[in-house]
Amino acid sequence: MIIKNKAIVADDWTVLRLQEQETPENVIVAAGKVIVPLQVWQAQRAALQDRKEIGVWLASDERPEELKGDIEKFSVIAVDFPKFSDGRGYSIAFNLRARLGYSGELRAIGDVLRDQLFYLQRVGFDAFAPRPDRKIEDVIKGLSDFSEVYQTSFDQKLPLFRRVQRKANEAASGQ
């Protein structure tokens, strides 16, 4: 189960993680909906590029610009959070949405906890695969921790002070 578009749904994708003896060149990518590591995509691009149901995931130390030119091929791009305190995935997501124009599913995977969800959605994530040791029904509540935001981000282009009409402004304008 994952959280997608603020609902708990069945996950029909498999995330491929390389085992110790596997390399990006020799790993076998199974049929079906598979999210492969960026290194596997780069090594096996010729064989994978015609598959309709292929996704890619980025490690926190990889750059989203590596997908430039291929971004429209993916129905899902995932960003791995190796540990809760690693915030590089936030920048990766923002860059995928705002700079590279990715409009498909953007999924957070790895060490994803309730405390992160509200902020992850602000930078463009719309799907979340929380840690398996957490109850997904509790984790989804993190999407609504706050009712309003002050700052701009991918999900809100105007800061709060530009969105609020104040009584002093109304009096000054003669209303």
C-alpha positions in Angstrom: 0.0 0.0 0.0 1.1 3.6 -0.7 -0.3 7.0 -0.3 -1.2 8.6 -3.7 -3.1 11.8 -4.3 -4.0 11.9 -0.6 -5.5 8.4 -0.5 -4.3 5.0 0.5 -4.1 2.8 -2.6 -2.6 -0.6 -3.6 0.9 -0.3 -5.0 1.2 -2.0 -8.4 4.9 -1.0 -8.9 8.0 -2.9 -7.8 11.1 -0.9 -6.8 14.2 -2.6 -8.0 17.1 -2.4 -5.6 20.5 -3.9 -6.6 21.8 -6.8 -4.6 25.4 -7.1 -3.6 26.4 -9.3 -6.6 24.4 -7.4 -9.2 25.6 -4.5 -11.3 23.5 -2.0 -13.3 24.6 -3.7 -16.5 23.8 -7.3 -15.6 20.7 -7.0 -13.4 17.6 -8.5 -15.0 14.6 -6.1 -15.0 11.5 -8.1 -14.6 8.4 -7.6 -16.7 5.6 -5.4 -15.4 5.7 -2.1 -13.6 9.2 -1.6 -12.3 11.0 1.4 -10.9 14.7 1.0 -11.7 17.6 2.8 -10.2 19.0 5.7 -12.3 22.2 3.7 -12.9 20.2 0.7 -14.3 18.3 3.1 -16.6 21.6 4.6 -17.8 23.2 1.2 -18.4 20.2 -0.5 -20.0 18.5 2.5 -21.6 18.3 0.9 -25.1 16.5 -2.2 -23.8 14.2 -0.3 -21.4 13.2 2.8 -23.3 10.4 1.2 -25.3 8.7 -0.2 -22.2 5.5 1.6 -21.4 5.5 0.8 -17.7 8.9 1.8 -16.5 9.9 4.2 -13.8 13.2 5.4 -12.4 14.4 6.2 -8.9 17.1 8.7 -7.9 19.4 8.3 -4.9 19.8 11.4 -2.8 23.3 12.0 -4.2 22.1 11.9 -7.9 21.0 14.8 -9.9 17.6 15.1 -11.6 19.3 16.7 -14.6 20.6 13.2 -15.5 17.0 12.5 -16.8 16.8 15.5 -19.0 15.6 14.4 -22.4 14.2 11.2 -21.0 11.8 12.6 -18.4 8.7 12.1 -20.5 9.4 8.4 -20.8 8.5 7.7 -17.1 5.1 7.4 -15.7 6.7 7.5 -12.2 9.9 8.9 -10.8 10.8 8.1 -7.2 13.3 9.7 -4.9 15.0 7.6 -2.3 15.4 8.9 1.3 18.1 6.8 2.7 17.5 8.2 6.2 14.9 10.6 7.7 17.4 13.4 8.2 18.7 13.4 4.6 16.9 16.4 3.0 18.5 16.3 -0.5 15.4 14.6 -1.9 13.3 17.7 -1.3 15.6 19.7 -3.7 15.5 16.8 -6.3 11.7 16.8 -6.3 11.4 20.6 -6.6 13.9 20.6 -9.5 12.0 17.8 -11.2 8.8 19.7 -11.0 9.8 23.4 -11.4 12.9 23.2 -13.6 12.5 20.1 -15.6 8.7 20.2 -15.9 7.9 16.7 -14.8 4.2 16.2 -14.5 3.9 12.4 -13.8 3.8 10.7 -10.4 6.6 11.7 -8.1 7.0 9.2 -5.3 9.0 9.4 -2.0 10.5 6.0 -1.1 12.9 4.8 1.7 12.9 6.3 5.2 9.6 8.2 4.7 7.8 9.2 7.9 4.6 11.0 8.8 6.6 14.2 9.9 7.8 14.6 6.4 4.6 14.2 4.3 3.3 17.8 4.5 6.7 19.2 3.4 7.2 16.6 0.8 3.9 17.5 -0.9 4.9 21.1 -0.8 7.9 20.4 -3.1 5.9 18.3 -5.6 5.6 14.8 -4.3 2.1 13.3 -4.9 2.9 9.7 -3.8 4.5 8.3 -0.7 5.8 4.8 0.2 6.2 5.1 4.0 8.5 2.8 6.0 7.0 -0.7 6.3 7.2 -0.5 10.2 4.7 2.4 10.2 0.9 2.2 10.0 -0.1 3.8 6.8 -3.4 5.0 8.3 -1.3 7.1 10.8 1.2 8.3 8.2 -1.4 9.8 5.9 -2.5 12.2 8.6 0.8 14.0 8.1 -0.5 15.5 4.8 -2.9 17.7 6.8 -0.8 18.8 9.7 -1.1 22.4 8.8 -4.0 24.4 7.3 -2.1 27.2 5.8 1.5 28.0 4.6 3.4 31.2 4.7 6.2 30.5 2.2 6.0 29.9 -1.5 6.9 26.5 -3.0 5.9 24.3 -5.8 2.3 23.9 -4.4 1.8 27.6 -3.6 3.3 30.3 -5.8 2.2 33.3 -3.7 3.3 34.0 -0.1 0.6 34.4 2.5 0.9 38.2 2.7 0.0 38.4 -1.0 -3.0 36.1 -0.6 -4.6 37.8 2.4 -6.7 40.9 2.1 -6.3 43.0 5.3 -8.8 45.4 6.8 -6.1 48.2 6.8 -5.7 47.7 3.0 -9.5 48.0 2.5 -9.6 51.3 4.6 -6.7 52.8 2.7 -8.3 52.1 -0.6 -11.6 53.8 0.5 -13.8 50.7 0.7 
